[in-house]
Amino acid sequence: MIILAKKSGGIQMNVKKLYINGQWISSSSGECIEVEDPATGEIIGRVPRANEEDVNLAVESAKNALIAWETKEVTERIALVEALVEELY
């Protein structure tokens, strides 16, 4: 889950969970990393620190998603991409 909050000088971003396999899950480490604005050095947010277990889960999920994607008809893939573009804009 992503939490955005206005603060003086910009927006504070706090991501509470990792997004893996279509779900928001807690990191296995339970730790966070501070995100620094490279222009100012200011801490602008915190994100979960993924560890090897989290990365392995994400990679396995991505492999499975690719297999599912490759088995879809081209017209279905086009429709899905168009729907994504529509959501974004």
Helices and strands as residue ranges (DSSP letters): E 2-7, E 10-15, E 18-20, E 23-25, E 32-36, E 43-48, H 52-70, H 74-88
